[in-house]
Amino acid sequence: MGKLRLYCGLLVLLLLASCQQPPAETVTKTQAAKASYAAIEWRLATSWPKNLAGLGMAPERFAQLVEQMSDGRLVIHVYGAGELMPALSVFDGVSKGTVQMGHSAAHYWKGKAPASQFFSSIPFGLNAQQMNAWLHYGGGIELWQEVYQPFGILPLAGGNTGMQMGGWFNKPITSPADLKGLKMRLPGIGSKVLKKLGGIPVDELAGRELYSALQTGAIDAAEWVGPFNDLPLGLHHVAKYYYYPGWHEPGSSMEFLVNQQAFSALPADLQTIVKVAARAINQDMLDDYTQGHIAALDTLITEHNVVVKAFPPEVIAALKLARDEVLQEEAAKDPVFKKVLDAYLANEKAVKRYFQYTEDALN
C-alpha cells in the first residue's frame, strides 16, 4: 500500500509538471524563431517637448504600436526637441540620416521647400477631415512625396490638431486697421497674410517662449495650437482675449519624416507596419485633440473667465482676400509651389461645393 501511494504521488507530480511547462520541442522552436533575427533600432527626433500632450504623445504611441505590431523586430527610440537636435533641425537630421525618423510640421520647412506648407495647413484651407481625404485619396500624398524626394525623405501624415483658435490678443480686433503694426507669433503662409495687412509676424518663437513674450510686450498676440495645448502654457494669464476662428490653420496636419534609404532597407512587412502605424496615429491624434480641446475650452471659460471673441466679418474678409493674393505671389516665384497650389485649389473648390450641401448646411 505504501509503494502504491508513492507511485501515485510521483505520477501526480509528473502530470503537474507537464501542465506547467511546454514541451521541450515547443520551447526550442520559439527560442529559435526569436533568435533568428536581430531587432532593428531606429531613432526618431521630434520638434516637441518630450511627452507634450497631443503633439508629443503621437510619436510615443507610434513607436509603441510599431514595436507591438512587429513583435519587437523594429524598435523606435523617441527623442524630444533638443535631446538630439534643435526642434527645427529635424528635417535636416532625417535627410542626412542622423536619425531615421522625425515628427514635426511641414510648414517649418518653407525655406527649403515652399510647397511643403500645403501639407500642414494654409489659411482658409481644408479642415482635418478634408485634408486626410485629399492626402490619402485625392493625390495629395503623391505631391508631398514629390516635394520631399530631392531631400531623401518619405513623408507620412502624422496626426492633426483639428481647427485651431485664432490666437491670444492683448487688444480687441474690431477692423482690419487693428492688424496694422500688430506683432504676432504666426507661422507659415498665415504670417505673410498678416504682413500684407500691415502686421508684424514673428514665427521663430517656440511654445514655451510665448508666455514671457506676451507678458513683456515683446509681442501683442500669439497663436499656438488651441485650448488643449494653450491651457497648460498659461496664456490666459498674460492675454485678455481669445479669438476665433483659426483662419490661418483650419486643419493642421503633422508629419512623420522617414529617411528613404533607411525605409528601403526594411523588409516589406516592416515597411507596411510603419505605414499602417502612422495611419493609425494620424487618426488617433485628431481624436485626442478633439476631446482635449473640448475639455480645455470649458475649463478656460468656466474656471478662468476667459473672454472668447469672434473676428468681425470684415476682418475675415480682408484676411481671405490677402490669402488669395499671397498664394498667387508665391506661385509666381516657385514652379513646384504653383503645381501643388493648382492641385490644392482644384480640390478645395470641389470640397467646398460638397460640404455646402452636407455639414455646412447644418450651421
C-alpha positions, 0 to 999 in steps of 0.5 A: 500500500505504501509503494502504491501511494508513492507511485501515485504521488510521483505520477501526480507530480509528473502530470503537474509538471507537464501542465506547467511547462511546454514541451521541450520541442515547443520551447526550442522552436520559439527560442529559435524563431526569436533568435533568428533575427536581430531587432532593428533600432531606429531613432526618431527626433521630434520638434516637441517637448518630450511627452507634450500632450497631443503633439508629443504623445503621437510619436510615443504611441507610434513607436509603441504600436510599431514595436507591438505590431512587429513583435519587437523586430523594429524598435523606435527610440523617441527623442524630444526637441533638443535631446538630439537636435534643435526642434527645427533641425529635424528635417535636416537630421532625417535627410542626412540620416542622423536619425531615421525618423522625425515628427514635426510640421511641414510648414517649418520647412518653407525655406527649403521647400515652399510647397511643403506648407500645403501639407500642414495647413494654409489659411482658409484651407481644408479642415482635418477631415478634408485634408486626410481625404485629399492626402490619402485619396485625392493625390495629395500624398503623391505631391508631398512625396514629390516635394520631399524626394530631392531631400531623401525623405518619405513623408507620412501624415502624422496626426492633426490638431483639428481647427485651431483658435485664432490666437491670444490678443492683448487688444480687441480686433474690431477692423482690419486697421487693428492688424496694422503694426500688430506683432504676432507669433504666426507661422507659415503662409498665415504670417505673410497674410498678416504682413500684407495687412500691415502686421508684424509676424514673428514665427521663430518663437517656440511654445514655451517662449510665448508666455514671457513674450506676451507678458513683456510686450515683446509681442501683442498676440500669439497663436499656438495650437488651441485650448488643449495645448494653450491651457497648460502654457498659461496664456490666459494669464498674460492675454485678455482675449481669445479669438476665433476662428483659426483662419490661418490653420483650419486643419493642421496636419503633422508629419512623420519624416522617414529617411528613404534609404533607411525605409528601403532597407526594411523588409516589406512587412516592416515597411507596411507596419510603419505605414499602417502605424502612422495611419493609425496615429494620424487618426488617433491624434485628431481624436485626442485633440478633439476631446482635449480641446473640448475639455480645455475650452470649458475649463478656460471659460468656466474656471478662468473667465476667459473672454472668447471673441469672434473676428468681425466679418470684415476682418475675415474678409480682408484676411481671405482676400490677402490669402488669395493674393499671397498664394498667387505671389508665391506661385509666381516665384516657385514652379513646384509651389504653383503645381501643388497650389493648382492641385490644392485649389482644384480640390478645395473648390470641389470640397467646398461645393460638397460640404455646402450641401452636407455639414455646412448646411447644418450651421 
